[in-house]
Amino acid sequence: MNTQNAQIAPIALPAARHLARKPLSPGSLARIDVWAGAMFALFLVPVFLYLEVSLAIAVPLSVLLGLTSQHLFRLMFSPDRNDVFFPTTLVVGYFVIDFAARSFCLATVPLFARMGRNPYDDYIPAALWCACAGYLSFSAGIGSNIARRWLRRMPADSFSDDDWTREFNLSF
């Protein structure tokens, strides 16, 4: 084959504006926190195993920290749509401090092991799995609109505010 017979067509290059990366839409940013939380949970399992935490505790502990870190990643990736002072931040802090930090301390501090003060140390993995289920239930409940639908179906209150204040004042 020689070059005279070859059909060489000019290469059409797209314009530079089409090559530029499109900005991320708000819908695509919404799932980054889920992926970041999952990657964080996968990262924590070997870290906990390195710190000599048993596998039965390391897996649910990393899952719980991965689930709760989603809220913090959501605050980092889209701070304009989320509020630091929203009650879910307090719930995340509660789950991290009360369940995760306490379980980590019970699993790693040798002073706490079988002192007789902690009769529930055999139940730490089950408690961590229950904490994961509880946090998932809380997240599903706070993110759903079922309460709004129930409130729309409830009848209007026939008890007005004026009646309530009058009865309240008469009782004293």
N, C-alpha and C positions, 0 to 999 in steps of 0.2 A: 504494500500500500504506500503510495507516495503522497506527498502533501498537496498536490494539485487535485487529486480525486477526493480527498477527505473533505467532508462538509463541516467546516468549523463555523459555528454560530457565535456571535458575540455573547459574552456572559453578561447576563442582566443582574446587576447588583441592586439590592433594595436600598432605598434612600436611608440616610443615617437616622432620620427620625423614627423609622420603623425598627431600627436595630436597638434603639435605646430601650432600656428596661421600663416596663410600665410600673407606675407606683402601685403599691399593695392596696387593695381595697379593704375597707373595714371588715368585711366578711372573712377575708383571708387572714387577717391579723387575729381574729377570734380564736383560731385553732392553734396558734403558735404556743400559747400557754399550756395547752394539753401536751403537745410534743415536748416542750421544755420540761414539764413535770415528769413525763415518762422517762426522758433521758436522765434527769436528775435521780429518779428512783433506780434506774439501772446502774448509774454510777455509784450509788450508795451501797449496794449489796457487797461488792468487793471491798469497799472501804470498811464496812462493819465486820466483814470476815477477817480483814487484816487486824482490826482492833480486838480480835478474839471474841466477838459476839457470836453465839451459836446461830446456825442457819435458820432454826425455827423462830428465832427472834429477829434476825437480820432481814428476812424477807418481808414480814408484815410491817416492820418498822420503816423500811425503805419505801414500801407502798404508801404507808400513812404520810410520810414526809413528802413523797412525790405528789400525793393528792392535795395536801395542804399548800405545797409550794406553787401549785397552779394559780392560786389567788395572788400570790406575790409576783409571779411572772406576769400575770394580767395587769397588775399595777405598774410594772416596769415597762411593758410593751405598749400599753395604751393608757397612759395616765390621764388623758383628757376625758376619757369616758368612764373612769372609775374614781372612787373616792376612798382615801385612806381611812377616813373616819366612819365608813359604812360598817354596820354591825358584823358583817361577815369577817372583817379583819380581826375583830375581837374573838370570834369563834375559832378562826385559824390559830390565833395565838394560844387560845385555851387548849386546843387539840395538840399543838406542838409542845406546850409546856407540861400539861397534865398527863398526857398519854405518852408522847414520844420521849421527852427528856427524862421522865420518871422511869420509863422502861429501860432506856439506855443506861441510866445510872444503876438500876437494879441488876442489869446484865453485866456491867463492866466493873463496878466497884467491888473488890473482893470482901470488903468489910460487911456488905449487906447480905452475902450469900449464906443462907441457912443459919441465921442467928436466932431464929425463933420469932423474930419481930415481923417477918414477912411470910406468913403462911401461904400467901397466894403467888409465890414466885414460880410455881409450876404452871400457873394459869396465865402467865404474861403473854405467850403467843396467842392464846384464845382471846385475851382482852384486847390485844392489838388488832386482831382481825375484826372484833366487834367495834372497835373505834373506827376502823376503816369503813365498815358498813354504816356506822352512825354518821360519819362525815359525808359519805355518799348520799345518805338519806336527807341530811340537812341541805346539801347542795342541790339535790333534786327538788326539794320542797321550796327553797328560796328562789330557784330559777323558774318555777312553774307559775302558771296563771290560774291555778285551780281555785285559789282563795277568792280571786276577783269574780270568777264565774259563780261560785257559791254565794257570794255577797249579792250579786245581781238577782239571784233567785229568791232571796229572803224577802219576806213581806216588809213593807214600810213600817216603821215604828210608830205606833199610835200614841206612844208616851212621849210628849214633847218636853223640851228642855225646861220650859216654864213650870210644868207640873213637877218635875224632879226637884227644882230649886225650892219650890213652895213646900213640898213634902219634907225636904231636907231641913229647911228652916223651922218647920213646925216640930220636928222631932227633937230639937234642942230647946 
